[in-house]
Amino acid sequence: MTTVLVAGAGGFIGHHLTTTLVRRGYVVRGADLKRPAYEATHATEFELLDLRRFDDCLIATRGVEEVYALAANMGGIGFIHSHKAEISRDNTLIDIHLLEAARLNGVKRLFYASSACVYPAYRQDTPDVAALKEEDAYPAEPEDGYGWEKLYAERLCRHYAEDLGLETRVVRFHNIFGPLGTYDGGREKSPAAFCRKLALAKDGDVIEVWGDGKQRRSYCYIDDCVEGICRMMRSDFRGPLNLGHDRMVTIDELVDMVAKIAGKRISKQYDLSKPQGVRGRNSDNTRLRQVLTWEPAISLEEGLDRTYHWIRRELVRMGRLAG
């Protein structure tokens, strides 16, 4: 059996990935500052470690054949815009230390979770933007803070592969969402935020929307994300590779979808003073289909339905909503 490390196993994607890898017969060591928030980890073993520290990365990577590097300090658009120094510092330390520890401990292959935030602002300045191809990342002008850190780490993975022989696989996530993810507290992303707001709303309430609602995004459900990770790790392609859905919707449309699932009539109040990110962002999946002979298939409506009902059950369990 293959022994692997999931760095960031206490987080949303890392927890789902850990569960899938264990079910597929891997011996999985999870490592993170914290355990998963909403259910017990399924990892074979779980170590509470601070992966910003090199010594802890050496401990985490000992005796494993592969590393899934998903550990990161991040959140939704509000958090990313207001914590640039913290995010850049923490994530750069994690990425550098994990790569070097993996090399020193003889790890054979490392998967790195990058982000669509690496793409330049000048390619995303209208709602009707063309889908982003992998080569569009340069000339560089990524999201300030988080995007720059991710783009730098991508290059670091390339250099470790070319110069030092560590096989690396890199994907760029496009708005991953689903159950067991953060839905409150400031780090949540838009699908979870609107699911929470609609679950708590009464019929006829007003829902706050950051920006003018015309921003457009594509969203990828967590099960498709995990499948893409597993396929990428087994491929011969070093990346980077987009991993996301290629269907774009406006934020207004996203809210309307959740309202339909909730069975509630609502109106929207727009706040133009809040961060809203780029005007449009979508994933070009041409290379994804070529490399993996696969692409995400779970519809946004189905993913939102699963996510909404999980968040609603959580709110009931927490006593914030009547059953």
The 8 nearest C-alpha neighbors of each residue, nearest first, counted from 0:
[[1, 25, 2, 26, 24, 3, 23, 27],
 [2, 0, 25, 26, 3, 64, 63, 24],
 [1, 3, 26, 63, 64, 27, 25, 0],
 [4, 2, 65, 27, 63, 66, 64, 28],
 [3, 5, 66, 28, 27, 29, 6, 67],
 [6, 4, 67, 29, 8, 7, 66, 28],
 [7, 5, 30, 68, 70, 69, 8, 4],
 [70, 6, 8, 31, 69, 9, 13, 10],
 [9, 7, 13, 14, 29, 10, 5, 6],
 [8, 10, 35, 34, 7, 33, 31, 14],
 [11, 9, 13, 8, 7, 14, 12, 35],
 [10, 12, 180, 14, 13, 179, 15, 9],
 [13, 11, 15, 14, 10, 16, 221, 225],
 [14, 12, 8, 16, 10, 7, 11, 15],
 [13, 15, 8, 17, 16, 11, 12, 10],
 [14, 16, 18, 12, 17, 13, 19, 11],
 [17, 15, 13, 19, 18, 14, 225, 12],
 [16, 18, 14, 20, 15, 19, 13, 42],
 [17, 19, 15, 21, 16, 41, 20, 22],
 [20, 18, 22, 16, 17, 21, 23, 15],
 [21, 19, 23, 17, 22, 25, 18, 16],
 [20, 22, 25, 24, 23, 18, 19, 17],
 [21, 23, 19, 20, 24, 18, 25, 17],
 [24, 22, 20, 21, 25, 19, 18, 26],
 [23, 25, 21, 22, 20, 26, 0, 1],
 [26, 24, 21, 1, 20, 27, 0, 23],
 [25, 27, 2, 43, 1, 3, 21, 0],
 [28, 26, 3, 43, 42, 25, 4, 2],
 [29, 27, 4, 44, 45, 43, 42, 3],
 [28, 30, 45, 5, 8, 42, 4, 46],
 [31, 29, 46, 6, 8, 45, 47, 7],
 [30, 32, 7, 33, 47, 48, 9, 8],
 [33, 31, 47, 48, 49, 34, 30, 9],
 [34, 32, 31, 9, 47, 35, 36, 48],
 [33, 35, 9, 36, 31, 40, 32, 8],
 [36, 34, 9, 37, 10, 38, 40, 39],
 [35, 37, 38, 34, 9, 179, 10, 39],
 [38, 36, 35, 179, 39, 180, 313, 34],
 [39, 37, 35, 36, 40, 179, 34, 41],
 [40, 38, 35, 41, 37, 34, 36, 42],
 [39, 41, 42, 35, 38, 14, 34, 18],
 [42, 40, 18, 43, 39, 17, 21, 14],
 [41, 43, 44, 27, 40, 29, 28, 17],
 [42, 44, 27, 28, 26, 41, 45, 21],
 [43, 45, 28, 42, 29, 27, 46, 41],
 [46, 44, 29, 28, 30, 42, 47, 43],
 [45, 47, 30, 48, 29, 44, 31, 28],
 [46, 48, 32, 31, 30, 33, 45, 49],
 [49, 47, 32, 31, 55, 46, 50, 30],
 [50, 48, 51, 32, 52, 55, 31, 47],
 [51, 49, 52, 93, 56, 55, 48, 53],
 [50, 52, 93, 92, 49, 89, 53, 96],
 [51, 53, 50, 55, 54, 49, 56, 96],
 [52, 54, 56, 96, 55, 57, 51, 50],
 [55, 53, 57, 56, 52, 58, 50, 100],
 [54, 56, 58, 57, 52, 53, 50, 48],
 [57, 55, 59, 53, 58, 54, 50, 97],
 [56, 58, 100, 54, 55, 60, 59, 61],
 [59, 57, 55, 56, 61, 60, 54, 48],
 [58, 60, 56, 57, 61, 55, 30, 4],
 [61, 59, 57, 58, 101, 63, 56, 62],
 [60, 62, 58, 63, 59, 104, 57, 101],
 [61, 63, 60, 64, 104, 2, 106, 105],
 [64, 62, 2, 3, 65, 61, 60, 106],
 [63, 65, 106, 107, 2, 3, 1, 62],
 [64, 66, 3, 108, 106, 63, 109, 107],
 [67, 65, 109, 4, 3, 68, 5, 110],
 [66, 68, 110, 5, 109, 6, 69, 4],
 [69, 67, 111, 6, 110, 70, 66, 112],
 [68, 70, 7, 112, 6, 67, 71, 13],
 [7, 71, 69, 6, 68, 72, 31, 93],
 [72, 70, 90, 73, 69, 7, 93, 89],
 [71, 73, 86, 90, 89, 70, 74, 85],
 [74, 72, 71, 79, 86, 75, 78, 186],
 [75, 73, 186, 78, 187, 79, 76, 188],
 [74, 76, 188, 186, 187, 78, 77, 79],
 [75, 77, 79, 78, 80, 274, 276, 74],
 [78, 76, 80, 79, 75, 274, 81, 185],
 [77, 79, 81, 80, 75, 74, 76, 186],
 [80, 78, 76, 82, 77, 81, 74, 75],
 [79, 81, 77, 78, 82, 76, 83, 274],
 [80, 82, 78, 79, 83, 77, 76, 84],
 [83, 81, 85, 79, 84, 80, 78, 86],
 [82, 84, 144, 86, 85, 87, 81, 79],
 [85, 83, 87, 86, 82, 88, 144, 89],
 [86, 84, 88, 82, 83, 87, 89, 72],
 [85, 87, 83, 89, 88, 84, 72, 90],
 [86, 88, 84, 144, 90, 85, 89, 148],
 [89, 87, 85, 91, 86, 90, 84, 92],
 [90, 88, 92, 86, 91, 87, 85, 51],
 [89, 91, 93, 92, 71, 87, 88, 86],
 [92, 90, 94, 88, 93, 89, 87, 95],
 [91, 93, 51, 89, 90, 95, 94, 96],
 [94, 92, 51, 90, 50, 96, 91, 95],
 [95, 93, 91, 97, 96, 92, 90, 98],
 [96, 94, 92, 98, 97, 93, 91, 99],
 [95, 97, 53, 99, 93, 98, 94, 100],
 [98, 96, 100, 94, 99, 56, 95, 101],
 [99, 97, 101, 95, 96, 100, 94, 102],
 [98, 100, 102, 96, 101, 97, 103, 95],
 [101, 99, 57, 103, 97, 102, 98, 56],
 [100, 102, 106, 98, 104, 99, 103, 60],
 [103, 101, 99, 105, 100, 104, 106, 98],
 [104, 102, 100, 105, 101, 99, 106, 57],
 [105, 103, 101, 102, 106, 61, 100, 60],
 [104, 106, 102, 103, 101, 107, 64, 62],
 [107, 105, 64, 101, 65, 104, 108, 102],
 [108, 106, 64, 65, 105, 165, 166, 109],
 [107, 109, 166, 65, 167, 106, 165, 66],
 [110, 108, 66, 167, 65, 67, 168, 166],
 [109, 111, 168, 67, 167, 68, 169, 66],
 [110, 112, 169, 68, 168, 113, 109, 67],
 [113, 111, 69, 170, 169, 68, 171, 110],
 [112, 114, 171, 149, 170, 111, 172, 169],
 [115, 113, 171, 172, 116, 117, 173, 149],
 [114, 116, 117, 171, 173, 172, 118, 113],
 [115, 117, 146, 114, 142, 118, 141, 145],
 [118, 116, 141, 146, 115, 150, 114, 142],
 [117, 119, 136, 141, 116, 115, 120, 135],
 [120, 118, 140, 141, 121, 122, 139, 136],
 [119, 121, 123, 122, 140, 141, 124, 118],
 [120, 122, 119, 123, 124, 140, 118, 125],
 [123, 121, 120, 119, 124, 128, 118, 129],
 [124, 122, 279, 120, 121, 277, 128, 125],
 [123, 125, 278, 121, 122, 277, 120, 279],
 [124, 126, 278, 127, 128, 279, 123, 277],
 [127, 125, 279, 278, 215, 214, 128, 213],
 [128, 126, 125, 279, 129, 215, 278, 123],
 [127, 129, 125, 279, 126, 123, 130, 280],
 [130, 128, 131, 127, 281, 122, 280, 123],
 [131, 129, 281, 283, 282, 128, 132, 280],
 [130, 132, 283, 282, 281, 129, 135, 133],
 [133, 131, 283, 135, 134, 130, 282, 241],
 [132, 134, 135, 136, 240, 131, 241, 239],
 [133, 135, 136, 132, 137, 131, 239, 138],
 [136, 134, 132, 137, 133, 131, 118, 138],
 [137, 135, 118, 134, 139, 119, 133, 117],
 [138, 136, 139, 135, 134, 119, 140, 118],
 [137, 139, 136, 140, 135, 119, 134, 118],
 [138, 140, 137, 119, 136, 141, 118, 117],
 [139, 141, 119, 120, 138, 118, 142, 121],
 [142, 140, 117, 119, 146, 118, 147, 139],
 [143, 141, 146, 116, 117, 145, 144, 147],
 [142, 144, 146, 147, 145, 141, 83, 80],
 [143, 145, 83, 147, 87, 146, 148, 142],
 [144, 146, 148, 147, 87, 143, 86, 142],
 [147, 145, 142, 117, 116, 141, 149, 148],
 [148, 146, 150, 144, 149, 145, 141, 143],
 [149, 147, 151, 145, 146, 150, 87, 152],
 [148, 150, 152, 146, 151, 147, 113, 153],
 [151, 149, 153, 147, 152, 117, 148, 146],
 [150, 152, 148, 154, 153, 149, 147, 155],
 [153, 151, 155, 149, 154, 150, 156, 148],
 [152, 154, 150, 156, 155, 151, 149, 157],
 [155, 153, 157, 151, 152, 156, 158, 150],
 [154, 156, 152, 158, 157, 153, 159, 151],
 [157, 155, 159, 153, 154, 158, 167, 152],
 [156, 158, 154, 160, 155, 159, 161, 153],
 [157, 159, 161, 155, 160, 156, 162, 154],
 [160, 158, 163, 156, 162, 157, 161, 165],
 [161, 159, 165, 164, 157, 166, 158, 163],
 [160, 162, 158, 159, 163, 164, 157, 165],
 [163, 161, 159, 158, 160, 164, 157, 165],
 [162, 164, 159, 160, 165, 161, 158, 102],
 [163, 165, 160, 161, 162, 166, 159, 102],
 [166, 164, 160, 159, 163, 167, 108, 107],
 [165, 167, 108, 160, 164, 109, 107, 168],
 [168, 166, 109, 108, 110, 237, 160, 156],
 [167, 169, 110, 237, 238, 111, 109, 232],
 [170, 168, 239, 111, 238, 110, 112, 240],
 [171, 169, 240, 239, 113, 241, 112, 242],
 [170, 172, 114, 113, 241, 115, 242, 240],
 [173, 171, 114, 242, 115, 243, 113, 170],
 [172, 174, 243, 115, 175, 242, 218, 171],
 [175, 173, 218, 219, 172, 176, 217, 243],
 [174, 176, 219, 220, 221, 173, 218, 172],
 [177, 175, 220, 221, 219, 174, 190, 218],
 [176, 178, 306, 221, 220, 180, 302, 179],
 [179, 177, 306, 180, 309, 305, 310, 176],
 [180, 178, 37, 11, 177, 181, 36, 309],
 [179, 181, 11, 178, 182, 177, 176, 191],
 [182, 180, 187, 183, 186, 179, 191, 11],
 [181, 183, 191, 187, 192, 180, 195, 184],
 [184, 182, 187, 185, 181, 192, 186, 195],
 [183, 185, 186, 187, 182, 181, 192, 78],
 [186, 184, 187, 183, 78, 77, 75, 74],
 [187, 185, 74, 75, 78, 184, 188, 181],
 [186, 188, 182, 181, 75, 185, 183, 74],
 [189, 187, 75, 191, 190, 192, 186, 74],
 [188, 190, 192, 191, 193, 187, 75, 250],
 [191, 189, 193, 192, 188, 194, 176, 303],
 [190, 192, 182, 194, 189, 193, 188, 195],
 [193, 191, 189, 195, 194, 190, 182, 188],
 [192, 194, 196, 195, 190, 191, 197, 189],
 [193, 195, 191, 307, 197, 192, 196, 198],
 [196, 194, 198, 192, 193, 197, 191, 199],
 [195, 197, 193, 199, 198, 194, 200, 192],
 [198, 196, 200, 194, 199, 195, 193, 258],
 [197, 199, 195, 196, 200, 311, 194, 261],
 [198, 200, 196, 197, 195, 320, 201, 319],
 [201, 199, 197, 198, 196, 204, 202, 206],
 [202, 200, 204, 203, 199, 263, 197, 198],
 [201, 203, 263, 264, 204, 265, 200, 262],
 [202, 204, 265, 264, 201, 205, 266, 263],
 [205, 203, 265, 201, 202, 200, 206, 266],
 [204, 206, 266, 267, 265, 268, 207, 203],
 [207, 205, 267, 268, 266, 208, 204, 265],
 [206, 208, 268, 267, 269, 205, 209, 270],
 [209, 207, 269, 268, 270, 210, 206, 267],
 [210, 208, 270, 273, 269, 275, 271, 207],
 [211, 209, 271, 275, 270, 212, 269, 208],
 [210, 212, 213, 269, 271, 209, 270, 214],
 [213, 211, 251, 250, 214, 210, 249, 208],
 [212, 214, 249, 211, 250, 215, 251, 126],
 [215, 213, 278, 249, 126, 212, 279, 250],
 [214, 216, 249, 279, 248, 126, 247, 250],
 [217, 215, 247, 280, 248, 281, 279, 249],
 [216, 218, 247, 281, 246, 244, 245, 248],
 [217, 219, 174, 244, 175, 173, 216, 243],
 [220, 218, 175, 244, 243, 174, 176, 221],
 [221, 219, 176, 223, 302, 222, 175, 177],
 [220, 222, 224, 177, 223, 176, 175, 225],
 [223, 221, 225, 224, 220, 226, 15, 297],
 [224, 222, 226, 295, 221, 225, 220, 227],
 [223, 225, 221, 227, 222, 226, 228, 220],
 [226, 224, 228, 222, 227, 223, 16, 221],
 [227, 225, 223, 229, 228, 224, 230, 222],
 [226, 228, 224, 230, 225, 229, 231, 223],
 [229, 227, 225, 231, 226, 230, 232, 224],
 [228, 230, 226, 232, 227, 231, 225, 233],
 [231, 229, 227, 233, 232, 228, 226, 234],
 [230, 232, 234, 228, 233, 229, 227, 291],
 [233, 231, 229, 230, 234, 228, 168, 110],
 [232, 234, 230, 231, 229, 235, 228, 236],
 [235, 233, 231, 236, 232, 230, 291, 290],
 [234, 236, 237, 233, 231, 232, 168, 290],
 [237, 235, 234, 238, 168, 290, 231, 239],
 [238, 236, 168, 167, 169, 235, 239, 166],
 [239, 237, 240, 169, 236, 168, 170, 167],
 [238, 240, 169, 170, 237, 133, 171, 241],
 [239, 241, 170, 238, 171, 133, 169, 242],
 [242, 240, 171, 170, 243, 172, 287, 282],
 [243, 241, 172, 171, 170, 173, 240, 227],
 [244, 242, 173, 219, 172, 282, 241, 245],
 [243, 245, 219, 246, 218, 295, 217, 282],
 [244, 246, 282, 281, 217, 283, 247, 243],
 [247, 245, 217, 244, 248, 281, 218, 216],
 [246, 248, 217, 216, 215, 281, 245, 249],
 [249, 247, 215, 216, 252, 217, 250, 253],
 [250, 248, 215, 252, 251, 213, 214, 253],
 [249, 251, 212, 253, 252, 214, 213, 215],
 [252, 250, 212, 249, 254, 253, 255, 213],
 [253, 251, 255, 249, 250, 254, 248, 256],
 [252, 254, 250, 256, 251, 255, 249, 257],
 [255, 253, 251, 257, 256, 252, 258, 250],
 [254, 256, 258, 252, 253, 257, 259, 251],
 [257, 255, 253, 259, 254, 258, 252, 260],
 [256, 258, 260, 254, 259, 255, 261, 194],
 [259, 257, 261, 255, 263, 260, 256, 262],
 [258, 260, 262, 256, 257, 261, 255, 263],
 [259, 261, 257, 258, 262, 304, 256, 307],
 [262, 260, 258, 259, 263, 257, 197, 198],
 [261, 263, 259, 260, 258, 264, 202, 257],
 [264, 262, 202, 258, 261, 265, 259, 203],
 [263, 265, 203, 202, 258, 262, 266, 204],
 [266, 264, 203, 204, 205, 263, 202, 267],
 [265, 267, 205, 206, 204, 268, 203, 264],
 [268, 266, 206, 205, 207, 269, 208, 265],
 [267, 269, 207, 206, 208, 205, 270, 266],
 [270, 268, 208, 211, 209, 210, 207, 271],
 [271, 269, 209, 210, 272, 273, 208, 268],
 [270, 272, 210, 273, 269, 209, 211, 274],
 [273, 271, 270, 274, 210, 209, 275, 269],
 [272, 274, 209, 271, 270, 275, 210, 77],
 [275, 273, 77, 276, 76, 209, 272, 210],
 [274, 276, 210, 209, 273, 277, 76, 214],
 [277, 275, 274, 278, 76, 214, 279, 142],
 [276, 278, 279, 123, 124, 120, 275, 280],
 [279, 277, 214, 126, 125, 124, 123, 215],
 [278, 280, 126, 215, 123, 128, 277, 125],
 [281, 279, 216, 123, 215, 128, 217, 130],
 [282, 280, 130, 217, 216, 245, 131, 247],
 [281, 283, 245, 130, 131, 284, 243, 244],
 [282, 284, 130, 131, 132, 285, 245, 281],
 [285, 283, 287, 286, 282, 288, 241, 245],
 [286, 284, 288, 287, 283, 289, 132, 290],
 [285, 287, 289, 288, 284, 290, 240, 283],
 [288, 286, 284, 290, 289, 285, 291, 240],
 [287, 289, 292, 293, 286, 285, 291, 290],
 [290, 288, 286, 287, 292, 291, 285, 293],
 [291, 289, 287, 288, 292, 286, 236, 234],
 [290, 292, 293, 288, 287, 289, 230, 231],
 [293, 291, 288, 289, 290, 294, 287, 286],
 [294, 292, 291, 288, 287, 295, 289, 290],
 [293, 295, 288, 296, 287, 292, 284, 291],
 [296, 294, 223, 244, 297, 243, 293, 219],
 [295, 297, 298, 294, 223, 244, 293, 220],
 [298, 296, 295, 220, 301, 299, 302, 223],
 [299, 297, 301, 300, 296, 302, 220, 219],
 [298, 300, 302, 301, 303, 297, 218, 220],
 [301, 299, 303, 298, 302, 304, 256, 257],
 [302, 300, 304, 298, 303, 299, 305, 297],
 [301, 303, 299, 305, 304, 300, 220, 306],
 [302, 304, 306, 300, 305, 301, 307, 299],
 [303, 305, 301, 307, 302, 306, 300, 260],
 [306, 304, 302, 303, 308, 307, 309, 301],
 [305, 307, 178, 303, 177, 309, 304, 308],
 [308, 306, 194, 310, 304, 309, 305, 303],
 [307, 309, 311, 310, 305, 306, 312, 304],
 [308, 310, 306, 312, 311, 307, 178, 305],
 [311, 309, 313, 307, 312, 308, 306, 314],
 [310, 312, 308, 314, 313, 309, 198, 307],
 [311, 313, 315, 309, 310, 314, 316, 308],
 [314, 312, 310, 316, 311, 315, 317, 309],
 [315, 313, 317, 311, 319, 316, 312, 320],
 [314, 316, 320, 312, 318, 313, 317, 322],
 [315, 317, 313, 314, 318, 312, 319, 320],
 [318, 316, 314, 315, 319, 313, 320, 312],
 [317, 319, 315, 316, 320, 314, 321, 313],
 [320, 318, 314, 317, 315, 321, 316, 199],
 [321, 319, 315, 314, 318, 322, 199, 317],
 [322, 320, 315, 319, 318, 314, 316, 199],
 [321, 315, 320, 312, 316, 318, 311, 314]]
